[in-house]
Amino acid sequence: MTQAPRELTVEVADADRDEFRARVEAALAGASDVLWVTDRRGRDLAIPSAKIAYVELGSAESDRRIGFGG
């Protein structure tokens, strides 16, 4: 989000990934003023569409690197 001290990380179920992507695209296209997200813990988050700076979609199976090695 813009003007936020740090990035917002939200974990959603992998099964909901495509539906989440479509909702983000609709919010960025101006179809809605607020992007509502329900995370894995059941918490609802409201994100103003105008404040979305970027979105990075990952996967739980993605390769996570730890440390300085290549």
N, C-alpha and C positions, 0 to 999 in steps of 0.2 A: 504494500500500500504506500502511496505517496505520503510524505510528511510523517512517516512513522520512524521511531528510533531504530527499529530492527524489522526484519522480514517476518511475515506471518506464515507459519507452517501449519497446515491442516492435513491430517491423515484421513482419507476416505477409503472405503472398501474397494478392492480391485474390481469387483463386479459392477460398481457404480461409476467407474472411470469414464466411460464413453458418455454417460448421461451428464456427468459433471462437466466434461469438456464442452458439451453442447450448451449447457447453462452459462458457462463462462463466455463462450463465443456470443451468445445472445446478449449478455450483459455488456460486453465490449461494443457490440453493434448498436447499443442504445435501446434494445427491446425492453429492458427493465432498468429501473433506477437502483435497485438493490439486488445483490447476489446473496441468496440465502444458502448456507452450507451446513449440513449436519455431519459432524465428524464421527469417528468410530466409537466414541464414548457417548454419543447421543446428544451432544451439545449443539445448539443452533447458533450460528454466527451470521451476522448481517454485515455485508461489506458493500459500501457505496460503490456503484459501478464507476463513477467518475474518479475514484481514488485508487483504482487498480493500476499498478505500475507495470507489472509483468506476472506471468503465471508459468511455473515450471511443473510439468507433470512427470512424475517418476513412477517407479514400480517397487513393490516390496522385494521383488527378486533381483533388482538392479545391483550391480557390483558396487559395493561400498568400500572405499579405500580408507585405511587408517594409517596415519604416520606420514613419513616423508619419502618413502620408497616409491619406485616407479612401477 
